[in-house]
């Protein structure tokens, strides 16, 4: 399992995301740079131990009503070849690991592969900030383990990552969905669908 380093990154993850978020087509803010607070999320382990994988929830408190966004992150020790330039959220200096290239996990093949494994019941969600600690609050509904060939089509382009999070326990029209939680700025807890798999 991946070890969590309690150290600093410069710029911080929130600073990187704040500069990248307004450029995305699914961003719903209307003015300037968002004012982001970390609100939740979880991690997955890369079996090869090379890529850090985090599904982060940030809340924009600059909006008239706070908006929760899910930003999957892939942390790499070298630039990733073969992905669009906009997939790179930015580079940051990690006090322990050195330069880390931070990618939009929705465009990082290792992040996507582990998300698909989670949806198959073949990967375990991990606590966002504790090493070697599963997160039982992250749940998968409607898809379980089974012969890999039966699930091949499930784990291609029809896996949909929900970017703007809303409280809900089910994915509409989905044969499977991933549910996790976050906290609103007033301390209210919420749970919603983070990813869905379209029916075959």
SEDO-345070 format. One record per residue: residue in one letter; x, y, z of N, C-alpha, C, CB in turn. Coordinates in steps of 0.2 Angstrom, whole numbers, plus 2048, in hexadecimal, padded with zeros to 3 digits. Glycine has a CB too. Example, Ala and Ser with C-alpha at 12.3 -4.5 7.8 and 13.67 -1.06 7.14 Angstrom:
<nodes>
NODE paza n_x n_y n_z ca_x ca_y ca_z c_x c_y c_z cb_x cb_y cb_z
NODE A 842 7E4 827 83E 7EA 827 842 7F0 827 839 7EA 82D .
NODE S 840 7F5 823 844 7FB 824 840 800 827 846 7FD 81D .
</nodes>
This chain:
<nodes>
NODE paza n_x n_y n_z ca_x ca_y ca_z c_x c_y c_z cb_x cb_y cb_z
NODE X 804 7FA 800 800 800 800 804 806 800 7FB 800 806 .
NODE X 802 80C 7FD 805 812 7FD 806 815 804 802 817 7F8 .
NODE X 80C 818 805 80D 81C 80B 80B 823 80A 814 81B 80D .
NODE X 808 826 80F 806 82D 80E 80B 831 812 7FF 82F 812 .
NODE X 80E 836 80E 813 83A 811 810 841 813 819 83C 80B .
NODE X 810 842 81A 80E 848 81D 813 84E 81C 80B 847 824 .
NODE X 813 851 816 818 856 815 815 85B 811 81E 853 812 .
NODE X 819 860 80E 816 865 80A 817 864 802 819 86C 80C .
NODE X 813 867 7FE 814 868 7F7 814 86F 7F5 80F 863 7F3 .
NODE X 818 871 7F1 818 878 7EF 818 879 7E7 81F 87C 7F2 .
NODE X 813 87B 7E4 80D 87E 7E7 809 878 7EA 809 882 7E2 .
NODE X 804 87A 7EE 800 875 7F1 7FB 872 7EC 7FC 878 7F7 .
NODE X 7F8 86C 7EE 7F3 869 7E9 7ED 86E 7E8 7F0 863 7EC .
NODE X 7EB 871 7ED 7E5 876 7EC 7E7 87C 7E8 7E3 879 7F3 .
NODE X 7ED 87E 7E8 7EF 883 7E4 7EF 881 7DD 7F6 886 7E6 .
NODE X 7F2 87B 7DB 7F2 878 7D5 7EB 878 7D2 7F6 872 7D5 .
NODE X 7E7 875 7D6 7E0 874 7D4 7DC 87A 7D2 7DC 86F 7D9 .
NODE X 7DD 87F 7D6 7DA 886 7D6 7DC 889 7CF 7DC 88A 7DB .
NODE X 7E2 888 7CD 7E4 88B 7C6 7E1 887 7C0 7EB 88B 7C6 .
NODE X 7E0 880 7C1 7DE 87C 7BC 7D7 87B 7BB 7E1 875 7BD .
NODE X 7D3 87C 7C1 7CC 87A 7C1 7C8 87F 7BC 7C9 87B 7C8 .
NODE X 7C9 885 7BC 7C5 88A 7B8 7C5 889 7B1 7C6 891 7BA .
NODE X 7CA 885 7AF 7CB 884 7A7 7C8 87E 7A5 7D3 883 7A6 .
NODE X 7C4 87A 7AA 7C1 874 7A8 7BA 875 7A6 7C1 86F 7AE .
NODE X 7B7 871 7A1 7B1 873 79E 7AB 871 7A3 7AF 86E 798 .
NODE X 7AC 86D 7A8 7A7 86C 7AD 7A7 870 7B3 7A8 865 7AF .
NODE X 7AC 875 7B3 7AC 87A 7B9 7A6 87E 7B9 7B3 87E 7B8 .
NODE X 7A3 87F 7BE 79D 883 7BE 79D 88A 7C2 797 87F 7C2 .
NODE X 7A3 88C 7C4 7A4 892 7C7 7A4 898 7C1 7AB 893 7CA .
NODE X 7A3 89E 7C3 7A2 8A3 7BF 7A7 8A9 7BF 79B 8A6 7BF .
NODE X 7AB 8A9 7C5 7AF 8AF 7C6 7B6 8AD 7C8 7AC 8B4 7CA .
NODE X 7BB 8AF 7C5 7C2 8AF 7C7 7C4 8A8 7CA 7C3 8B3 7CD .
NODE X 7C9 8A8 7CE 7CC 8A2 7D1 7C8 89F 7D6 7D3 8A3 7D3 .
NODE X 7C6 899 7D6 7C2 896 7DC 7C6 896 7E2 7C0 88F 7DA .
NODE X 7C2 896 7E8 7C5 896 7EE 7C4 88F 7F1 7C2 89C 7F3 .
NODE X 7C9 88B 7F1 7C8 884 7F2 7CA 882 7F9 7CB 880 7ED .
NODE X 7C6 87D 7FC 7C7 87A 802 7C7 872 801 7C3 87C 808 .
NODE X 7CB 86F 804 7CB 868 804 7C6 865 808 7D2 864 806 .
NODE X 7C2 860 805 7BB 85E 808 7BB 857 809 7B6 861 804 .
NODE X 7C0 853 806 7BF 84B 807 7C2 848 801 7B8 849 807 .
NODE X 7C1 841 801 7C4 83D 7FB 7C7 837 7FE 7CA 841 7F8 .
NODE X 7CA 833 7FA 7CE 82D 7FB 7D3 82C 7F7 7C8 827 7FB .
NODE X 7D7 826 7F8 7DD 824 7F4 7DC 81D 7F1 7E3 825 7F7 .
NODE X 7DF 81C 7EC 7E0 815 7EA 7E8 813 7E9 7DC 814 7E3 .
NODE X 7E9 80D 7EA 7F0 80B 7E9 7F2 809 7E2 7F2 805 7EE .
NODE X 7F8 80B 7DF 7FA 809 7D9 7FE 803 7DA 7FF 80E 7D5 .
NODE X 7FC 7FD 7D7 800 7F7 7D8 807 7F7 7D7 7FD 7F1 7D4 .
NODE X 809 7FB 7D2 810 7FC 7D1 814 801 7D6 811 7FE 7CA .
NODE X 810 804 7DA 813 809 7DE 816 80F 7DB 818 805 7E2 .
NODE X 814 811 7D5 818 816 7D2 813 81D 7D2 819 815 7CB .
NODE X 80D 81C 7D2 808 822 7D1 804 823 7D7 804 821 7CB .
NODE X 804 829 7DA 800 82A 7E0 7F9 82C 7DD 802 830 7E4 .
NODE X 7F4 829 7E0 7ED 829 7DD 7E8 82C 7E3 7EA 823 7DB .
NODE X 7E5 832 7E2 7E1 835 7E6 7DB 838 7E3 7E5 83B 7EA .
NODE X 7D5 836 7E6 7CF 839 7E4 7CD 83F 7E9 7C9 834 7E3 .
NODE X 7CE 845 7E7 7CD 84A 7EC 7C7 84E 7EA 7D3 84F 7EB .
NODE X 7C3 850 7F0 7BE 854 7EF 7C0 85B 7F2 7B8 851 7F4 .
NODE X 7BE 860 7EE 7C0 867 7F0 7B9 86B 7EF 7C5 86B 7EB .
NODE X 7B8 870 7F4 7B2 874 7F3 7B4 87B 7F2 7AE 873 7FA .
NODE X 7B1 87E 7ED 7B2 885 7EB 7AD 889 7F0 7B0 886 7E4 .
NODE X 7B0 88D 7F4 7AC 891 7F9 7AB 898 7F6 7AF 891 800 .
NODE X 7AE 899 7F0 7AD 8A0 7ED 7A6 8A1 7EA 7B3 8A1 7E8 .
NODE X 7A3 89B 7E8 79D 89B 7E5 797 89D 7E9 79B 894 7E2 .
NODE X 792 89F 7E7 78C 8A1 7EB 78A 89C 7EF 786 8A4 7E6 .
NODE X 78A 896 7EC 788 890 7F0 78F 88B 7EF 782 88C 7EE .
NODE X 791 889 7F5 797 884 7F4 796 87F 7EF 799 881 7FB .
NODE X 79C 87E 7EB 79B 878 7E6 7A1 873 7E7 79C 87B 7DF .
NODE X 79F 86D 7E7 7A4 867 7E9 7A6 864 7E2 7A1 862 7ED .
NODE X 7AD 864 7E1 7AF 861 7DB 7B4 85B 7DD 7B4 866 7D7 .
NODE X 7B3 856 7D9 7B8 850 7DA 7BE 851 7D5 7B4 849 7D9 .
NODE X 7C4 851 7D7 7CA 851 7D3 7CE 84B 7D4 7CE 858 7D4 .
NODE X 7CE 846 7D0 7D2 840 7D0 7D9 843 7CF 7D0 83B 7CC .
NODE X 7DE 841 7D2 7E5 843 7D1 7EA 83D 7D1 7E7 847 7D7 .
NODE X 7EE 83D 7CC 7F4 839 7CB 7FA 83C 7CC 7F3 835 7C4 .
NODE X 7FE 83A 7D1 804 83D 7D3 80A 839 7D0 805 83E 7DB .
NODE X 80E 83C 7CC 813 838 7C8 81A 83B 7C9 812 837 7C1 .
NODE X 81F 837 7C9 826 839 7CA 829 83C 7C3 82A 834 7CD .
NODE X 826 83B 7BE 828 83D 7B7 822 83F 7B3 82C 838 7B4 .
NODE X 823 843 7AE 81E 845 7AA 81B 83F 7A6 820 84A 7A5 .
NODE X 814 83F 7A5 811 83A 7A2 810 83B 79A 809 839 7A5 .
NODE X 812 836 797 812 837 78F 80B 834 78D 818 832 78C .
NODE X 809 837 787 804 835 783 7FD 837 786 804 82E 783 .
NODE X 7FD 83C 78A 7F6 83F 78C 7F6 846 78A 7F6 83E 794 .
NODE X 7F0 849 789 7EF 850 787 7F3 855 78C 7E8 852 786 .
NODE X 7F5 85B 78A 7F8 85F 78E 7F4 862 794 7FB 865 78B .
NODE X 7ED 862 793 7E9 864 798 7E8 85F 79E 7E2 866 795 .
NODE X 7EA 859 79D 7EA 854 7A2 7EF 856 7A8 7EC 84D 79F .
NODE X 7F4 85A 7A7 7F8 85C 7AC 7F5 862 7B0 7FF 85E 7A9 .
NODE X 7F4 860 7B6 7F2 866 7BB 7F7 86A 7BD 7EE 863 7C1 .
NODE X 7FD 867 7BE 803 86B 7BF 809 867 7C2 801 871 7C4 .
NODE X 80E 86A 7C4 814 867 7C7 815 86A 7CE 81A 867 7C3 .
NODE X 817 866 7D3 818 869 7D9 81E 865 7DC 812 867 7DE .
NODE X 821 869 7E1 827 866 7E5 825 863 7EB 82C 86C 7E6 .
NODE X 826 85D 7EC 825 859 7F2 82B 858 7F6 822 852 7F0 .
NODE X 82A 85A 7FD 830 85A 801 834 853 801 82E 85C 808 .
NODE X 830 84E 800 833 847 801 834 844 7FA 82E 842 805 .
NODE X 830 845 7F5 830 841 7EF 833 845 7E9 829 83F 7ED .
NODE X 834 84C 7EB 837 850 7E5 831 853 7E1 83C 84C 7E1 .
NODE X 833 854 7DA 82E 857 7D6 829 851 7D4 831 859 7CF .
NODE X 822 853 7D5 81D 84F 7D3 818 852 7CE 818 84D 7DA .
NODE X 817 84F 7C9 813 851 7C3 80C 84F 7C5 815 84E 7BC .
NODE X 807 853 7C6 800 852 7C8 7FB 852 7C2 7FE 857 7CD .
NODE X 7F8 84C 7C1 7F4 84C 7BB 7ED 84B 7BD 7F6 846 7B7 .
NODE X 7E8 84D 7B8 7E1 84C 7B9 7E0 844 7B9 7DD 84F 7B4 .
NODE X 7DE 841 7BE 7DD 83A 7BE 7D9 837 7B9 7DB 838 7C5 .
NODE X 7D4 83B 7B6 7CF 839 7B1 7D3 838 7AB 7CA 83E 7B0 .
NODE X 7D9 83A 7AA 7DD 839 7A4 7E4 835 7A5 7DF 840 7A1 .
NODE X 7E4 833 7AB 7EA 82F 7AD 7E9 827 7AD 7ED 831 7B4 .
NODE X 7EC 824 7A9 7EA 81D 7A8 7EB 818 7AE 7EE 819 7A2 .
NODE X 7EF 81A 7B2 7F0 816 7B9 7EA 817 7BD 7F7 817 7BC .
NODE X 7E9 81E 7BE 7E3 820 7C2 7DC 81C 7C0 7E2 827 7C2 .
NODE X 7DB 81D 7B9 7D5 81A 7B6 7D5 812 7B7 7D5 81B 7AF .
NODE X 7DB 80F 7B6 7DB 808 7B7 7D9 806 7BE 7E2 805 7B5 .
NODE X 7DC 809 7C3 7DA 808 7CA 7D3 809 7CC 7DF 80B 7CF .
NODE X 7D0 80F 7C9 7C9 810 7CA 7C5 80A 7C7 7C7 817 7C7 .
NODE X 7C7 808 7C2 7C3 802 7BF 7C4 7FC 7C3 7C5 801 7B8 .
NODE X 7CA 7FB 7C6 7CB 7F5 7CB 7C6 7F6 7D1 7D2 7F5 7CD .
NODE X 7C6 7FC 7D3 7C1 7FE 7D9 7BA 7FC 7D7 7C2 805 7DB .
NODE X 7B8 7FE 7D1 7B1 7FD 7CF 7B0 7F5 7CE 7AF 800 7C9 .
NODE X 7B5 7F1 7CD 7B4 7EA 7CC 7B5 7E7 7D3 7BA 7E7 7C8 .
NODE X 7B6 7EA 7D8 7B7 7E7 7DF 7BE 7E4 7DF 7B2 7E2 7E0 .
NODE X 7C3 7E6 7DB 7CA 7E3 7DC 7CF 7E8 7DE 7CC 7E1 7D5 .
NODE X 7CD 7EE 7E1 7D1 7F3 7E4 7CD 7F5 7EA 7D3 7F8 7E0 .
NODE X 7D1 7F7 7F0 7CE 7FA 7F6 7D0 801 7F6 7D1 7F6 7FC .
NODE X 7CB 805 7F8 7CC 80C 7F9 7D0 80D 7FF 7C5 810 7F9 .
NODE X 7D4 812 7FF 7D8 814 805 7D7 81A 808 7E0 813 803 .
NODE X 7D8 81B 80E 7D7 822 812 7DB 827 80E 7D9 821 819 .
NODE X 7D9 82D 80E 7DC 832 80A 7E3 834 80D 7D7 838 80A .
NODE X 7E3 834 814 7E9 837 817 7EC 832 81C 7E7 83D 81B .
NODE X 7EA 82C 81C 7EE 827 821 7F0 821 81D 7E9 824 826 .
NODE X 7F7 81F 81E 7FA 81A 81A 7F7 813 81D 801 81A 81C .
NODE X 7F6 80E 818 7F4 808 819 7ED 807 81D 7F9 804 81D .
NODE X 7E9 80C 81B 7E2 80C 81F 7DD 80C 81A 7E2 812 823 .
NODE X 7D9 806 819 7D3 806 814 7CE 80B 817 7D0 7FF 814 .
NODE X 7CA 80E 812 7C5 812 813 7BE 80F 812 7C5 819 80F .
NODE X 7BB 80C 817 7B4 809 816 7AE 80D 814 7B3 805 81C .
NODE X 7AF 814 814 7AA 818 812 7A9 819 80B 7AB 81F 815 .
NODE X 7AE 817 807 7AE 817 800 7AB 810 7FD 7B5 818 7FC .
NODE X 7A5 810 7FA 7A1 80A 7F9 7A0 80A 7F1 79B 80A 7FD .
NODE X 7A0 804 7EF 79E 802 7E8 798 7FE 7E8 7A4 7FE 7E4 .
NODE X 793 800 7E3 78D 7FD 7E3 78B 7FB 7DC 787 802 7E5 .
NODE X 789 7F5 7DB 786 7F2 7D4 78B 7EE 7D0 784 7F8 7D1 .
NODE X 792 7EE 7D2 797 7EB 7CF 79B 7E7 7D4 79B 7EF 7CA .
NODE X 79C 7E1 7D2 7A1 7DD 7D7 7A6 7D9 7D3 79C 7D8 7DB .
NODE X 7AA 7D6 7D7 7AF 7D2 7D4 7AC 7CC 7CF 7B4 7CF 7D9 .
NODE X 7B0 7CB 7CA 7AE 7C6 7C5 7B3 7C5 7C0 7A7 7C8 7C2 .
NODE X 7B2 7C0 7BC 7B7 7BF 7B6 7B9 7C5 7B3 7B5 7B9 7B1 .
NODE X 7BF 7C7 7B2 7C1 7CD 7AF 7BE 7CE 7A8 7C9 7CE 7AE .
NODE X 7BD 7C9 7A4 7BB 7CA 79D 7B4 7CC 79D 7BC 7C3 799 .
NODE X 7B0 7CB 7A2 7A9 7CD 7A3 7A9 7D4 7A4 7A5 7C9 7A8 .
NODE X 7AE 7D7 7A6 7AE 7DE 7A8 7B2 7E3 7A3 7B0 7DF 7AF .
NODE X 7B5 7E0 79E 7B9 7E4 79A 7B6 7EB 797 7BC 7E0 794 .
NODE X 7B0 7EA 795 7AD 7F0 792 7AB 7F5 798 7A6 7EE 78E .
NODE X 7AA 7F2 79E 7A8 7F7 7A3 7AE 7FC 7A5 7A6 7F3 7A9 .
NODE X 7B4 7FA 7A3 7B9 7FE 7A6 7BD 802 7A0 7BE 7FA 7A9 .
NODE X 7B9 804 79B 7BC 808 796 7B9 80F 797 7BA 806 78F .
NODE X 7B7 812 791 7B4 819 791 7AE 81A 795 7B4 81B 78A .
NODE X 7AA 814 796 7A4 815 79A 7A4 816 7A1 7A0 80F 798 .
NODE X 7AA 816 7A4 7AB 818 7AB 7AB 820 7AB 7B2 815 7AE .
NODE X 7A6 822 7AF 7A5 82A 7AF 7A7 82C 7B6 79E 82C 7AD .
NODE X 7AC 831 7B6 7AE 834 7BD 7A9 83A 7BD 7B5 836 7BD .
NODE X 7A6 83B 7C3 7A1 841 7C5 7A6 846 7C7 79C 83F 7CA .
NODE X 7A6 84C 7C4 7AA 852 7C5 7A7 856 7CB 7AC 855 7BF .
NODE X 7A0 858 7C9 79D 85C 7CE 798 858 7D2 798 862 7CA .
NODE X 79A 858 7D9 797 853 7DD 790 856 7E0 79C 851 7E3 .
NODE X 78C 851 7E1 785 853 7E4 783 84D 7E8 780 855 7DF .
NODE X 780 84F 7EE 77E 849 7F3 779 844 7EF 77B 84C 7F9 .
NODE X 77B 83E 7EF 777 839 7EC 77A 832 7EE 776 83A 7E4 .
NODE X 776 82D 7EE 779 826 7EF 779 822 7EA 775 823 7F5 .
NODE X 776 824 7E4 776 81F 7DE 777 823 7D8 76F 81C 7DE .
NODE X 77A 820 7D3 77B 823 7CC 776 821 7C7 782 820 7C9 .
NODE X 773 826 7C4 76D 825 7C0 76F 821 7BA 76B 82C 7BD .
NODE X 76B 81C 7B8 76D 818 7B2 773 814 7B2 76C 81C 7AC .
NODE X 776 813 7B8 77C 810 7B8 77C 809 7BB 781 814 7BD .
NODE X 77F 804 7B9 77F 7FD 7BB 784 7FD 7C1 781 7F8 7B6 .
NODE X 788 802 7C3 78D 802 7C8 78F 809 7CA 793 7FE 7C7 .
NODE X 790 80B 7D0 792 811 7D2 796 811 7D8 78C 816 7D3 .
NODE X 79A 816 7D9 79F 817 7DE 79D 81D 7E3 7A6 818 7DC .
NODE X 79C 81C 7E9 799 821 7EE 79E 822 7F3 792 81F 7F1 .
NODE X 79F 829 7F4 7A4 82B 7F9 7A1 831 7FD 7AB 82C 7F7 .
NODE X 7A5 834 802 7A3 83A 805 7A7 840 805 7A1 838 80C .
NODE X 7A4 845 807 7A8 84B 808 7A5 850 80D 7A9 84F 801 .
NODE X 7A8 855 80F 7A5 85A 814 7A4 861 811 7A9 85A 81B .
NODE X 79E 863 812 79D 86A 810 7A1 86F 815 795 86C 810 .
NODE X 7A2 875 813 7A6 87A 817 7A2 87B 81E 7A6 881 814 .
NODE X 79C 87A 81F 798 87B 825 799 875 82A 791 87D 824 .
NODE X 79C 870 827 79D 86A 82B 798 864 82A 79D 86B 832 .
NODE X 793 866 825 78E 861 823 791 85B 81F 788 864 820 .
NODE X 790 855 821 793 84F 81D 78E 84E 817 794 849 821 .
NODE X 791 84C 811 78D 84A 80C 790 844 808 78D 850 806 .
NODE X 78C 840 805 78F 83A 801 78C 83B 7FA 78D 834 804 .
NODE X 790 839 7F5 78D 839 7EE 791 834 7EA 78E 840 7EC .
NODE X 78E 834 7E4 791 830 7DF 797 833 7DC 78C 82E 7D9 .
NODE X 79D 82F 7DC 7A3 832 7D9 7A5 82F 7D2 7A9 830 7DE .
NODE X 7A2 829 7D1 7A3 826 7CA 79E 821 7C8 7AA 823 7CA .
NODE X 79C 820 7C2 797 81C 7C0 79A 818 7BA 791 81F 7BE .
NODE X 797 812 7B9 798 80D 7B4 792 80D 7B0 79B 806 7B6 .
NODE X 792 80E 7A9 78C 80E 7A5 78A 807 7A4 78D 812 79F .
NODE X 783 805 7A4 781 7FE 7A2 784 7FC 79C 77A 7FE 7A2 .
NODE X 786 7F5 79B 788 7F2 795 783 7F1 790 78C 7EC 796 .
</nodes>
